[in-house]
Amino acid sequence: MELFLKYQDKIFTKASLYESIWEEEYIGDDNTIKTHISNLRTKIKSRNTGTEYIETVWGLGYRLRKANKQ
């Protein structure tokens, strides 16, 4: 979550998230990142059910959803 908040406009690939967090080379497509993203979403949703904060950018990765400007 810290990376998403620190770099709010950046789209993170699974590889970049894995390598930034665990400081190891990302070897392949396992469910580690998907599981952690799901856990973050669940924790956030338990506090605020109306908004999805972590957005999946299909084919690219994940990013923090931009707030709607009114």
Backbone as a printed PyTorch tensor [residue, N CA C, xyz], in Angstrom:
tensor([[[  0.8320,  -1.1820,   0.0000],
         [  0.0000,   0.0000,   0.0000],
         [  0.8770,   1.2460,   0.0000]],

        [[  2.0090,   1.1380,   0.6660],
         [  2.9230,   2.2820,   0.7310],
         [  3.3690,   2.7300,  -0.6560]],

        [[  3.6790,   1.7770,  -1.5220],
         [  4.0930,   2.1390,  -2.8840],
         [  2.9760,   2.8420,  -3.6430]],

        [[  1.7500,   2.3520,  -3.5120],
         [  0.6200,   2.9820,  -4.1890],
         [  0.4210,   4.4090,  -3.7100]],

        [[  0.5650,   4.6270,  -2.4160],
         [  0.3710,   5.9750,  -1.8690],
         [  1.5200,   6.9090,  -2.2280]],

        [[  2.7200,   6.3680,  -2.2650],
         [  3.8980,   7.1850,  -2.5670],
         [  3.9410,   7.5950,  -4.0430]],

        [[  3.5260,   6.6940,  -4.9200],
         [  3.5510,   6.9480,  -6.3680],
         [  2.1430,   6.7840,  -6.9260]],

        [[  1.2770,   7.7410,  -6.6430],
         [ -0.1410,   7.5980,  -6.9260],
         [ -0.5020,   7.5330,  -8.4050]],

        [[  0.3110,   8.0700,  -9.2700],
         [ -0.0060,   8.0440, -10.7010],
         [  0.6510,   6.8880, -11.4380]],

        [[  1.4250,   6.0940, -10.7420],
         [  2.1920,   5.0280, -11.3890],
         [  1.3930,   3.7370, -11.4590]],

        [[  1.5280,   3.0450, -12.5890],
         [  0.9780,   1.7000, -12.7410],
         [  2.1070,   0.7270, -12.4250]],

        [[  1.8470,  -0.1630, -11.4730],
         [  2.8450,  -1.1430, -11.0620],
         [  2.5420,  -2.4870, -11.7000]],

        [[  3.5230,  -3.0730, -12.3670],
         [  3.3740,  -4.4340, -12.8590],
         [  3.5390,  -5.3810, -11.6840]],

        [[  3.1130,  -6.6270, -11.8660],
         [  3.3100,  -7.6110, -10.8020],
         [  4.7940,  -7.7640, -10.5060]],

        [[  5.6150,  -7.7440, -11.5470],
         [  7.0600,  -7.8960, -11.3670],
         [  7.6430,  -6.7380, -10.5680]],

        [[  7.2330,  -5.5080, -10.8860],
         [  7.7980,  -4.3620, -10.1670],
         [  7.3550,  -4.3540,  -8.7070]],

        [[  6.1060,  -4.7520,  -8.4360],
         [  5.6500,  -4.8480,  -7.0460],
         [  6.4440,  -5.9050,  -6.2930]],

        [[  6.5590,  -7.0750,  -6.8960],
         [  7.2730,  -8.1820,  -6.2490],
         [  8.7150,  -7.7910,  -5.9350]],

        [[  9.4030,  -7.2390,  -6.9140],
         [ 10.8090,  -6.8970,  -6.7400],
         [ 11.0080,  -5.7380,  -5.7590]],

        [[ 10.0750,  -4.8000,  -5.7100],
         [ 10.1720,  -3.6930,  -4.7600],
         [  9.9200,  -4.1510,  -3.3290]],

        [[  8.9800,  -5.0390,  -3.1530],
         [  8.5980,  -5.4720,  -1.8040],
         [  9.5480,  -6.5230,  -1.2550]],

        [[  9.8190,  -7.5660,  -2.0180],
         [ 10.6400,  -8.6740,  -1.5180],
         [ 12.1080,  -8.5650,  -1.8930]],

        [[ 12.4560,  -7.5920,  -2.7120],
         [ 13.8380,  -7.3640,  -3.1380],
         [ 14.4860,  -8.6240,  -3.7000]],

        [[ 13.6880,  -9.3510,  -4.4830],
         [ 14.1520, -10.5400,  -5.1940],
         [ 13.6250, -10.4730,  -6.6140]],

        [[ 14.2810, -11.1920,  -7.5100],
         [ 13.8390, -11.2160,  -8.8970],
         [ 12.4940, -11.9300,  -9.0190]],

        [[ 11.6090, -11.3380,  -9.8000],
         [ 10.3090, -11.9460, -10.0780],
         [ 10.5060, -12.9980, -11.1520]],

        [[ 10.2530, -14.2520, -10.8330],
         [ 10.5710, -15.3440, -11.7450],
         [  9.4080, -15.7180, -12.6550]],

        [[  8.1990, -15.5830, -12.1800],
         [  7.0950, -15.9890, -13.0340],
         [  5.7560, -15.5630, -12.5010]],

        [[  4.7330, -16.0340, -13.1530],
         [  3.3820, -15.6340, -12.8020],
         [  2.8130, -16.5760, -11.7430]],

        [[  3.0600, -16.2370, -10.4970],
         [  2.4270, -16.9880,  -9.4210],
         [  1.3500, -16.1120,  -8.8010]],

        [[  0.6990, -16.5940,  -7.7890],
         [ -0.4210, -15.8500,  -7.2180],
         [ -0.0400, -14.9680,  -6.0510]],

        [[  1.2380, -14.7910,  -5.7840],
         [  1.6600, -14.0050,  -4.6320],
         [  1.1080, -12.5930,  -4.6800]],

        [[  1.3220, -11.8950,  -5.7680],
         [  0.8640, -10.5120,  -5.8820],
         [ -0.6560, -10.4460,  -5.9060]],

        [[ -1.2940, -11.3280,  -6.6670],
         [ -2.7540, -11.3340,  -6.7250],
         [ -3.3580, -11.5360,  -5.3360]],

        [[ -2.7820, -12.4270,  -4.5580],
         [ -3.2770, -12.7010,  -3.2130],
         [ -3.1190, -11.4850,  -2.3190]],

        [[ -1.9790, -10.8360,  -2.3760],
         [ -1.7510,  -9.6580,  -1.5300],
         [ -2.6430,  -8.4850,  -1.9410]],

        [[ -2.8460,  -8.2930,  -3.2300],
         [ -3.7550,  -7.2430,  -3.7040],
         [ -5.1740,  -7.5430,  -3.2190]],

        [[ -5.5850,  -8.7910,  -3.3280],
         [ -6.9060,  -9.1840,  -2.8510],
         [ -7.0580,  -8.9340,  -1.3540]],

        [[ -6.0360,  -9.2590,  -0.5800],
         [ -6.0700,  -9.0220,   0.8590],
         [ -6.1630,  -7.5300,   1.1740]],

        [[ -5.4080,  -6.7090,   0.4580],
         [ -5.4900,  -5.2570,   0.6500],
         [ -6.8900,  -4.7410,   0.3300]],

        [[ -7.4340,  -5.2000,  -0.7770],
         [ -8.7770,  -4.7640,  -1.1690],
         [ -9.8150,  -5.1550,  -0.1090]],

        [[ -9.6960,  -6.3630,   0.4190],
         [-10.6260,  -6.8300,   1.4500],
         [-10.5240,  -5.9790,   2.7110]],

        [[ -9.3170,  -5.6790,   3.1320],
         [ -9.1210,  -4.8620,   4.3280],
         [ -9.6840,  -3.4520,   4.1300]],

        [[ -9.4440,  -2.8770,   2.9710],
         [ -9.9470,  -1.5320,   2.6860],
         [-11.4730,  -1.5540,   2.6190]],

        [[-12.0270,  -2.5710,   1.9520],
         [-13.4780,  -2.6640,   1.7830],
         [-14.1890,  -2.8300,   3.1250]],

        [[-13.5300,  -3.4530,   4.1060],
         [-14.1580,  -3.6240,   5.4170],
         [-14.3590,  -2.2790,   6.1130]],

        [[-13.5820,  -1.2770,   5.7190],
         [-13.7040,   0.0690,   6.2960],
         [-14.5310,   1.0100,   5.4380]],

        [[-14.5120,   0.7840,   4.1210],
         [-15.2200,   1.6800,   3.2060],
         [-15.7490,   0.8450,   2.0440]],

        [[-16.9990,   0.4490,   2.1270],
         [-17.5560,  -0.4670,   1.1310],
         [-17.9030,   0.1910,  -0.1950]],

        [[-17.9510,   1.4990,  -0.2530],
         [-18.4260,   2.1630,  -1.4530],
         [-17.3950,   2.4520,  -2.5280]],

        [[-16.1270,   2.2840,  -2.2290],
         [-15.0930,   2.6810,  -3.1780],
         [-14.0520,   1.5870,  -3.3530]],

        [[-13.6360,   1.3750,  -4.5910],
         [-12.5440,   0.4490,  -4.9010],
         [-11.2830,   1.2880,  -5.0700]],

        [[-10.3170,   1.1340,  -4.1870],
         [ -9.1390,   1.9970,  -4.1900],
         [ -7.9990,   1.4850,  -5.0580]],

        [[ -7.8520,   0.1820,  -5.1530],
         [ -6.7830,  -0.3800,  -5.9800],
         [ -7.4100,  -0.8510,  -7.2830]],

        [[ -6.9490,  -0.2650,  -8.3620],
         [ -7.5180,  -0.5250,  -9.6800],
         [ -6.6310,  -1.4850, -10.4600]],

        [[ -7.2520,  -2.4440, -11.1310],
         [ -6.5310,  -3.3220, -12.0480],
         [ -6.5130,  -2.6540, -13.4120]],

        [[ -5.3320,  -2.4660, -13.9680],
         [ -5.1770,  -1.9320, -15.3200],
         [ -4.8560,  -3.1400, -16.1920]],

        [[ -5.8720,  -3.6310, -16.9010],
         [ -5.7560,  -4.8830, -17.6280],
         [ -4.5650,  -4.8810, -18.5860]],

        [[ -3.7730,  -5.9400, -18.4940],
         [ -2.6050,  -6.1020, -19.3420],
         [ -1.3740,  -5.3600, -18.8500]],

        [[ -1.5330,  -4.5250, -17.8140],
         [ -0.4010,  -3.7440, -17.3150],
         [ -0.0850,  -4.0320, -15.8530]],

        [[ -1.0670,  -3.8830, -14.9830],
         [ -0.7970,  -4.0930, -13.5650],
         [ -1.8390,  -3.4370, -12.6830]],

        [[ -1.3710,  -2.7670, -11.6330],
         [ -2.2560,  -2.1740, -10.6350],
         [ -1.8480,  -0.7370, -10.3610]],

        [[ -2.8320,   0.0610,  -9.9350],
         [ -2.5390,   1.4260,  -9.5220],
         [ -3.6090,   1.8710,  -8.5210]],

        [[ -3.2880,   2.9460,  -7.8270],
         [ -4.2430,   3.5530,  -6.9140],
         [ -5.2660,   4.3040,  -7.7490]],

        [[ -6.5320,   4.0340,  -7.5080],
         [ -7.6000,   4.6940,  -8.2790],
         [ -7.6080,   6.1750,  -7.9470]],

        [[ -7.6940,   6.9950,  -8.9890],
         [ -7.7400,   8.4420,  -8.8030],
         [ -9.0940,   8.8340,  -8.2320]],

        [[ -9.0670,   9.7810,  -7.3200],
         [-10.3120,  10.2640,  -6.7210],
         [-11.1160,  11.0210,  -7.7610]],

        [[-12.4220,  10.8890,  -7.6920],
         [-13.3100,  11.6380,  -8.6000],
         [-13.3300,  13.0920,  -8.1700]],

        [[-13.0470,  13.9750,  -9.1050],
         [-13.0680,  15.4060,  -8.8080],
         [-14.4700,  15.9350,  -9.0690]],

        [[-15.0050,  16.6900,  -8.1120],
         [-16.3390,  17.2370,  -8.2850],
         [-16.3210,  18.7190,  -8.2240]]])
